[in-house]
Amino acid sequence: MDLALFLVHSVMDDLFKVDYSPLSKVSVSERSIEAGHRGEVSWKSDSSRSNLKPDDLPREDQDDENKMFNLWLEEYVAKTFAESAHSHDYLKARIAEDTISEQDQREKLRLSYASSLIPELSSNSPDSYLQVEVSSNKVPDVEISEEGVRIQLHGDVQVSSGSGSNSQQLFKLKTSVKLLARAHVEGNSLVPDILSYDVETRDLTQMQINPKEADALKFTHMIVREIAVKQIDKIARRGLPLMSLPDLRLIDPAIRFTNGSVNLATDAQYKDFD
């Protein structure tokens, strides 16, 4: 097998590039052929490198010897993605009347109802909808353990009415999203499976109105939760493209989570040999 044929660069969601370029020479032993690859995820149009350093390879005795290939993905892969997503506003989202499809009447009604709980909006602008913007204020925390991948997102939420130059800020708050995920293989990508998530809103600041706090914040929390879930689902559906050989099909892949890394052990077959 010609290892030079391995694809060492992949593109994710047309915005990120995954660098699988080798870090060292190929090591050959009686049991295996081993090579370290970078695994950095970065913004496609940004040539700068992350200051994070790739992790050491797991010991050879941790491989699944019953499989042809063992691919190890370290926390470095997830952390560089989190770093790049934060710094390029990939985690930013906005929900308002003009972002909701005609088919999604439930979301439109939710915005309208939350607006009605704020007296100033109800009396002065009875037809106004809320506009909710969520942006990342810190690089997400990432940890891989035997349970899966734990991620915590940190964000600012700004709630306003109207749009553009006519928008009026109503209040701000902080939000955090904690989630636990595992993964499965689809084609040549590692696709996350969200097992659980929790959304918190807190630290209400910069109040410009006098809302019925308990009700208004309750429904704002629901809207923020909707935004967070939609954005997480969007990211999860993309998946992480894996390093591969052209025309190589993965057979019966098995995924194992350890402290600090994910192991993908799989057999493979060239498509021409079906």
FENURWO-V236432 format. One record per residue. N is the residue number from 0. RES is the residue in three letters. SS is DSSP state (H for helix, E for strand, - for the rest). PSI is psi as a letter, one per 20 degrees, with the letter a starting at -180 (none if undefined). NEAR is the number of other ideal C-beta (glycine too) atoms within 10 Angstrom. Layout:
N & RES & SS & PSI & NEAR
N & RES & SS & PSI & NEAR
//
This chain:
0 & MET & - & p & 11
1 & ASP & - & o & 6
2 & LEU & H & i & 10
3 & ALA & H & i & 7
4 & LEU & H & i & 11
5 & PHE & - & p & 17
6 & LEU & E & o & 15
7 & VAL & - & i & 13
8 & HIS & E & p & 11
9 & SER & E & q & 18
10 & VAL & E & p & 11
11 & MET & E & p & 17
12 & ASP & - & k & 14
13 & ASP & - & j & 7
14 & LEU & - & h & 14
15 & PHE & E & q & 22
16 & LYS & E & q & 18
17 & VAL & E & o & 24
18 & ASP & E & o & 18
19 & TYR & - & k & 21
20 & SER & - & q & 12
21 & PRO & E & q & 13
22 & LEU & - & i & 12
23 & SER & - & r & 10
24 & LYS & - & q & 8
25 & VAL & - & p & 11
26 & SER & E & p & 12
27 & VAL & E & p & 10
28 & SER & - & a & 8
29 & GLU & - & h & 4
30 & ARG & - & h & 10
31 & SER & - & r & 12
32 & ILE & E & p & 11
33 & GLU & E & p & 14
34 & ALA & - & q & 16
35 & GLY & - & p & 16
36 & HIS & E & q & 20
37 & ARG & - & g & 18
38 & GLY & - & j & 23
39 & GLU & E & p & 21
40 & VAL & E & p & 23
41 & SER & E & r & 20
42 & TRP & E & p & 16
43 & LYS & - & g & 15
44 & SER & - & j & 8
45 & ASP & - & o & 12
46 & SER & - & i & 8
47 & SER & - & q & 9
48 & ARG & - & q & 11
49 & SER & - & q & 18
50 & ASN & - & i & 7
51 & LEU & - & q & 13
52 & LYS & - & p & 7
53 & PRO & - & q & 16
54 & ASP & - & r & 17
55 & ASP & - & q & 10
56 & LEU & - & q & 17
57 & PRO & - & q & 15
58 & ARG & - & q & 7
59 & GLU & H & h & 13
60 & ASP & H & i & 7
61 & GLN & H & i & 13
62 & ASP & - & q & 17
63 & ASP & - & o & 14
64 & GLU & - & i & 10
65 & ASN & - & i & 8
66 & LYS & - & q & 18
67 & MET & - & g & 13
68 & PHE & E & q & 19
69 & ASN & E & o & 18
70 & LEU & E & p & 20
71 & TRP & E & p & 21
72 & LEU & E & o & 22
73 & GLU & E & r & 17
74 & GLU & H & h & 18
75 & TYR & H & h & 20
76 & VAL & H & g & 25
77 & ALA & H & h & 21
78 & LYS & H & h & 21
79 & THR & H & h & 24
80 & PHE & H & g & 23
81 & ALA & H & g & 24
82 & GLU & H & g & 20
83 & SER & H & g & 22
84 & ALA & H & g & 22
85 & HIS & H & g & 20
86 & SER & H & i & 16
87 & HIS & - & k & 17
88 & ASP & - & k & 10
89 & TYR & - & h & 19
90 & LEU & - & j & 23
91 & LYS & - & p & 15
92 & ALA & E & q & 20
93 & ARG & E & p & 14
94 & ILE & E & p & 21
95 & ALA & - & r & 17
96 & GLU & H & h & 16
97 & ASP & H & i & 9
98 & THR & H & i & 13
99 & ILE & - & p & 17
100 & SER & - & q & 8
101 & GLU & - & h & 6
102 & GLN & - & h & 7
103 & ASP & - & m & 11
104 & GLN & H & h & 10
105 & ARG & H & g & 9
106 & GLU & H & h & 17
107 & LYS & H & g & 14
108 & LEU & H & h & 11
109 & ARG & H & g & 19
110 & LEU & H & g & 21
111 & SER & H & g & 14
112 & TYR & H & g & 13
113 & ALA & H & h & 24
114 & SER & H & h & 23
115 & SER & H & i & 16
116 & LEU & - & i & 19
117 & ILE & - & o & 25
118 & PRO & H & g & 13
119 & GLU & H & h & 15
120 & LEU & H & g & 23
121 & SER & H & h & 12
122 & SER & H & g & 8
123 & ASN & H & h & 11
124 & SER & - & m & 14
125 & PRO & - & h & 9
126 & ASP & - & j & 8
127 & SER & - & q & 22
128 & TYR & - & q & 21
129 & LEU & E & q & 26
130 & GLN & E & p & 24
131 & VAL & E & p & 22
132 & GLU & E & p & 18
133 & VAL & E & p & 22
134 & SER & E & q & 15
135 & SER & E & p & 21
136 & ASN & E & j & 15
137 & LYS & E & q & 13
138 & VAL & E & p & 16
139 & PRO & E & q & 21
140 & ASP & E & p & 14
141 & VAL & E & p & 18
142 & GLU & E & p & 15
143 & ILE & E & p & 21
144 & SER & E & a & 13
145 & GLU & - & h & 8
146 & GLU & - & h & 13
147 & GLY & E & b & 21
148 & VAL & E & p & 20
149 & ARG & E & p & 15
150 & ILE & E & p & 22
151 & GLN & E & p & 15
152 & LEU & E & q & 25
153 & HIS & E & p & 16
154 & GLY & E & r & 26
155 & ASP & E & q & 17
156 & VAL & E & p & 24
157 & GLN & E & p & 17
158 & VAL & E & p & 26
159 & SER & E & r & 19
160 & SER & E & q & 22
161 & GLY & - & a & 16
162 & SER & - & q & 14
163 & GLY & H & c & 6
164 & SER & H & i & 5
165 & ASN & H & j & 9
166 & SER & - & q & 14
167 & GLN & E & p & 15
168 & GLN & E & p & 15
169 & LEU & E & g & 23
170 & PHE & E & r & 20
171 & LYS & E & q & 17
172 & LEU & E & r & 21
173 & LYS & E & q & 15
174 & THR & E & q & 23
175 & SER & E & q & 18
176 & VAL & E & p & 23
177 & LYS & E & p & 14
178 & LEU & E & q & 22
179 & LEU & E & p & 16
180 & ALA & E & q & 19
181 & ARG & E & b & 14
182 & ALA & E & r & 20
183 & HIS & E & r & 12
184 & VAL & E & p & 17
185 & GLU & E & o & 11
186 & GLY & - & d & 11
187 & ASN & - & k & 17
188 & SER & E & q & 16
189 & LEU & E & o & 19
190 & VAL & E & p & 15
191 & PRO & E & q & 21
192 & ASP & E & o & 12
193 & ILE & E & o & 16
194 & LEU & E & h & 12
195 & SER & E & q & 10
196 & TYR & E & q & 16
197 & ASP & E & p & 12
198 & VAL & E & p & 20
199 & GLU & E & q & 13
200 & THR & E & q & 19
201 & ARG & E & a & 11
202 & ASP & E & m & 10
203 & LEU & E & p & 17
204 & THR & E & r & 9
205 & GLN & - & l & 11
206 & MET & - & p & 13
207 & GLN & - & i & 14
208 & ILE & - & r & 15
209 & ASN & - & m & 10
210 & PRO & - & r & 21
211 & LYS & - & n & 11
212 & GLU & H & g & 12
213 & ALA & H & g & 8
214 & ASP & H & g & 14
215 & ALA & H & g & 24
216 & LEU & H & h & 20
217 & LYS & H & g & 13
218 & PHE & H & h & 18
219 & THR & H & g & 24
220 & HIS & H & g & 18
221 & MET & H & g & 14
222 & ILE & H & g & 20
223 & VAL & H & g & 24
224 & ARG & H & g & 17
225 & GLU & H & g & 18
226 & ILE & H & g & 21
227 & ALA & H & g & 23
228 & VAL & H & g & 15
229 & LYS & H & g & 13
230 & GLN & H & h & 19
231 & ILE & H & g & 20
232 & ASP & H & h & 11
233 & LYS & H & g & 12
234 & ILE & H & g & 18
235 & ALA & H & h & 15
236 & ARG & H & h & 11
237 & ARG & H & g & 15
238 & GLY & - & r & 19
239 & LEU & E & o & 21
240 & PRO & E & p & 20
241 & LEU & - & q & 20
242 & MET & - & p & 20
243 & SER & E & r & 20
244 & LEU & - & q & 16
245 & PRO & - & p & 9
246 & ASP & - & k & 11
247 & LEU & E & p & 18
248 & ARG & E & p & 16
249 & LEU & E & p & 19
250 & ILE & E & p & 11
251 & ASP & E & l & 10
252 & PRO & E & q & 17
253 & ALA & E & p & 13
254 & ILE & E & p & 18
255 & ARG & E & p & 14
256 & PHE & E & p & 16
257 & THR & E & r & 13
258 & ASN & - & o & 10
259 & GLY & - & i & 15
260 & SER & E & r & 20
261 & VAL & E & p & 22
262 & ASN & E & p & 18
263 & LEU & E & o & 20
264 & ALA & E & p & 19
265 & THR & E & q & 20
266 & ASP & E & r & 14
267 & ALA & E & q & 16
268 & GLN & E & p & 13
269 & TYR & E & p & 12
270 & LYS & H & h & 9
271 & ASP & H & i & 6
272 & PHE & H & j & 7
273 & ASP & - & none & 6
//
